[in-house]
């Protein structure tokens, strides 16, 4: 399943945070300005632009208030998707002598918002950083700059930096629902699920605006949790396909941390445990999978694990076991009376047995192992390799004693090599196939 993409939108800074002085503007200019704000808030952007333009004409040489109105008109242009004229207004503000403090910070924020929405994230980071560094005493405005920079970091998948910026935004304005909702998204991105949900729930208690509310609800949407779990699980399957079951288990553990009800993750981890010779763990995961009412694909994976483990003993000298869907015969071999069961492929056409060097080291702690010589052999991919021969004492195929057997270890590690039990190395075992039932009967002679 493809993970659902979360579209993160920036919340515009509160740009209109002061008012026109009656001593420096005519009553008509103030009226036009207030009309423009109302139009802007109601989404009538073209009417807002006309009203702000009228106010600018009436203000004449009143530079300070002209800057405020120009800033408002720039926002209206951007909301109308007229980036060219919006950027012209912003450049007019930033190039005007004497524009400092909140007005300059707001201009940087508005341009940063526009850059981020246009995909120019590095330019947006510079703008929001400039807004943060601009000297003024408005804590809420500075909080908004940190929050907006955090959102850009979130878009860039820099979740740690995003959380850091959003922490600062919350420190400056503890009542910012937007900052809490955004931090929830950042924490979700770095798989900090519990804290992400706590942030989102708190954001909803702060009477959020529509956008902050949507962000918080997005974090709390269980579909995201499930999709992240599936993403981890698919990564685990990829590790399994590359014969790296330990890495698979690690990733699948993360999947289950995210979504403890993921049947697919349990089934995949059961398979990974099986390939790591963790027989009982594999059985538990597969059985638990079936208790979760899995889909058909997941059920099949769990049933294959349990099928491989469903050995039917037919007395002290014989047993029956299923063939895998691929036609392989998977068996469990122990070395020593108390040795750990390990998963082997029983190959009736192979003359020798092959194991990894890591398994040889483990086996040597369970029973006697003695080096007996060198040799060369071809493996399944057609390549030829030098190996070292070892005699291993007291082997068991399930409960059937094999006695001492010879195993080979490649002198150079090869990724495609797995534990192989060749019939040529076990002389006291007979194998009979029942192709109709897809089972194999193994008997000790």
N, C-alpha and C positions, 0 to 999 in steps of 0.2 A: 504494500500500500504506500502510495506517495504521501509524504507528510504534507499536511495542509499548510499553505503559506499564509503567514500573518501579515497583513498590510498595516504598517505603522504610520499614522498621520501625525504631523506636528500640530500642536495647538498654537494659534497665533498669540503673540504677546499682547497684553492689554495696552494698546498703543495710545489710546486717548485717555490720558490719566491726569490732565490738567484742564484749565478752561481759559477762555478769552477774557481779557481784562476790559471792562466797559470803558475804562479811562483811555484805552488805546485802540478801540475798534468801535465802529458804528453799530447801532442796534440792528441794522439790517444784516451786517456781516455776521453778527452773533446768531441771528435767526437762521441764516443760510447754513452756518456751521452746524447748528443743532439739528436742522433738517437733514443735512448730510449724514450725521451720525445715526439718526433714526433710519434713514434709507439703508445705510451700511448694515445695521443690525438686523434689518428685515430682509436682506438679500436683494434689495433693489440697487444693484451696484452702479448701473449707468446713471440713475437719478442721483445717487450719492456723489458721483464724479461731477455732475453738473452743479450740484449745490456747493460742493467744496470749491469748484472753480469760480463760482459767483462770489463766495466769501473771500477768495484770494484777490479778486479784482477790487472789492470794496475795501480791503485792508490797506491797499496802497503800500506805504513805506513801513508798515508795522511788521518788522522782520521777525520778531520772536513768535508772534501769533501766526504769521504766515508760515513759519516752519511747522507749527503744530498742524495747521490745516493741510499743508503739503504732505505731511506724514500720513494723515488720515486719507488723503486722496490716493497716495501710493498704495495703501492697503486696499482701497476700493478697486484700483486698477488690477492689483494682483488677484483679488477675488473674482474679478471679471475675466481673468486669464489674459490680461493685456500686460504681459511682462515688460515689453519695451518701454511703455510710458511709466509703468511703476518704477522701473529701475532708473529712469530719468529723474523722477521725483526724489528717489533715495540719493542719487548722486548730487542733486542740488542741495539736499540737506547736509550731506557729509562734507561737501566742499565749501559750505557757507562759513565764514569766519565767526567765531564766537559760539558755535553750536557745540555744547559740551553736556556733560551730565546725563540726565534721563533721556533727553531728546536724542542725543547721539547713540546711546545704548539701544533705544527703541528702533532707531534706523538700522543699526547693525542687525538687530534681531529680525526685523521684517525682511531684510535682504537675505539673512541666513535661512529663514523659513522658505523663501522663494528658491534659493539655491538647492536646499534639501529636496523640496518637492520636484525639482527639475533633475534630480539625480546627481547634482554636483556636490557630493557630500564633503569632500575636502574643503571646498570653498565655504560651505556652510559651517564646518567646524571653525574655520578662521573667523567668520563673522560672529558666531556665538561666543568664541573666546574673546574677541574684541569687545563684545557687549559686557562680558563678565569683568573685564579689566577696566572698563570705563568707570571713572569715579563718580559715585552718587550715593545717596543714603536710602534709596528705596529697596527694602529687603525683598518685597514681593517681586519686583521687577528683576532683581538679580537672581532670585529663585527661579523665575521663568527662564532666564538665560541658561542656567545650569540644567534645568529640566529639558529644554529644547536641545542642548548639546548632548545630553544623555540619550535622547531619542535618535540623534544622528549616529551615535556610537552603537546603539542597538541595531540600526539599519546596517551598519558595517560589521555586525556580528561580534563586536567588541564588548561583550556583556559585562566583563569586570569593570572596564572604564565607565560603561553606562551606569552601573550600580553606584560607582563612586560619585559621579556627577549627580545622580538622583538622591543620594544620601545628603549631599550638600544642599540640594534644592529643598528637601524636607527640613533640614536644619534651619534654613532661612525662613521657611514658611510651613510650619507643621500642619497647617490646615489645607494644604494643596492636594486636592483629590487627584489632579492630573499627575503630580509627581509620584504619588503612591501607586496609581494605576500603571504608570510607565515603569516604575521599579518592579512591579509585579511581573511585567512582560520581560524585563531584563533578567530577573531571577528565573523565570520559566525557561528562558533561552539557555541559561547555564545549568538547568536541571535541578534548581533549588526549589522543588515543587511546593513544599509546605510553606516556606516563607513567601513564595510568589502568591499563593492563595490567600495568605494572611494579609498581604499588602492589598490585594484586590478587594477583599472583604471590607478592609478598613476604608478604602477609597469610596466604596458604596455607602458607607455611613456618614461621609462628609458632604452629602448633598451635591454630588458631582454634576457638571454640565453634561450635555449629551455625549460629547466625545470621550471624556474621562469615564463616563458610565459604560460606554461601549467597549473601551479598552479593558476595564475591570471585568466585565462580563465575559470578554474574550479569554482572559486568563482562567476564569472559573469554568469555562466550557470543557467538559470532560473529553470532548473529541480531541483536543490538543494533547491531553494526557495519553489517550489511547494511541494517537498517531506517533507520539514520541516513543512510546513503548515498542510499537511495531518497527519504528526506524532502528532502534537498538537491536531488536530481535533479528531484523534482516542483516544487520552488520554481523551479528553472531553467526548466522547461517553462512555468511561469506567466509568467516574464519573457519568454520567447519569444512567448507568446500576446499579450503587451502590446507586442510589437515592441521589446523591449529586449535584443538579443542579447549586448551586452557584459556586462550584469549577469548574464545567464544563464550566460555562460562563467565568470564569477567564482565563482558558486555551484556550478556543475558541477565546477570545479577542486577545491572543497572536498569535494564528494561523492567524487571520485577519491582525494583525500588520505585520506579515511576508509576507503574500500574500493577499492583499485586494480583489483579484479577485477569491478567493476560494469559489466556490458555495457550496461545501461540508461543509466548516466551517460555512457559513451563515445558511445552513439548520440545522446543528447540534445546532448552537446557538439559532435558532428559537425554536427548541424543548426544549432546556434548559430554555429559557425564558418562554415558556408555562408552564413548570413544576414549575417555580418559581413565577407563577401568574402574569407575566409581559405580559399581553395579547396583548397590542398594539405593544410592542417590538417584540413579537413572530410573529405577523402578518407581520410587516415590513421586518423582516429577511426572512420569507418564501416567500413573494412576490419578494424580491430582488433576492433570489435564482433562481426563475423561469426566471428572466430577464437575467441571466448569461448563458443561454443555458446549463443546467446541464446534467450530465449523468442520466441514468434511475434510479439508486439507490437514487441519490441525489434528483431528481425530486419527487420521491415517498415520501421521507421524508418530503419535503416541502409541498407537496399536502396533506399529512396527517395532518400537522399542520393547514393548511387553511381549510381543511374539518371539523376539529373539531370546528373551529371558524365560520363555515357557518351555522348560525342559521336562520331558516325561521320562522318569527312571523306570526301566523294565527289569528290575532286579539288580544285583550287585555287579553284573558284568555287561550291562547293556542299557542304552538310553536312546530316546528319539527326540529330535529337535527339528524345527522348521527351517526351510531354506528362505533366504531373504528374497524380496521381490526381484532383485538383480541376479538371483541365482547363486549368490555366495553362501558359504556355510560359516557362520560365526560361532566360535566356541570360546569357552573360558578355560584357561590353563593356570594352574597354581604350581609353584615350586616350593617344596617343603610342606610339611603337614599343616603349618599355620600360615602359609604364604597367601598373599593377596591375589584374588582372581583377576586375570588380565584377558583382555579381548584379543583373540587371534582369528585370522582367516584360515580355515582348514582347506588346504589346496591338495586335492587328491592327485594332481598332475605334477606337483613339485617334489623334487627329491630331497631338498634341504629345508631347514627351518631358519628363519631370519628374524632378528629383533633389533631394536635400536640400542645404541650405547647407553642411553639414559635408563632404559629398562634393565639392561644387563647390570648396571650399578645397583639398582634396587634389588634385583634378584640375588645378587651376591651377598646381600644382608639377610636373606631369608634361607639360603641353602648353599651348599658347596658349589663353587664355580672354578673350573680349571682350564687354562689355555692349552690347546693341543696342536696348534699349527696355523698355517696360512693357506689361502687359496684364492681363486678368481671365479666369478660367476656372472651370468647375465640375469638382469632383473626384467620386470614386466615391460618397461619402456624400451627394451632392446639394448640398453647400455651395459657395458661390462665393467665390473668393479672388483678391486682387491678386498678380501675380507679376512678376518681372524676367526678361527674355529675355537669353540669352547665346549667343554663337557659340563652339563648342569645336572646335579643330582636330584633325584626324587621328584619327578614331575607328575602332575595329575591332570587329566582331561575331565573336567567336572569332577566326579567322584571316582573315575576309573584311573588306577595307577598305571603310569607309563614307564616307571623306572628312570634310569638316567638317559638323557637325550642330548644330541649334539645340536648346537645353535651357532649361527654365523652372525657376525657384526661387521658391517661395512667399515673400512678404515677411514673413509671420508663420508661425512653425513650426506644423506640424499633425501630431499624433501618428500619424495613420493613413496618412501619405504614405510611400511607398517608391519606390525607383528604378523608373521606368516608361519603357519605350522605345516610343514611339508610331510606328506605320507612316507617319503623315503627315510625320514629320520625317526619314525615311530613304527617299529616292526610288529608290535603286539596288538594292533588295532585293525579292525575290518570295518569298512564303510559300505552301506547299502542304500541306494537311492530309491525313493518311491515318487516318481515324477507325477503320478496322478494326484497324490496328496501333497506334493511339494514338501516332503519331509525326508529326513536322513536318519538312518539307524546306525548307531556306532556300537560296536561290540568288541570287548576285549577277548583276544584269543586265549 
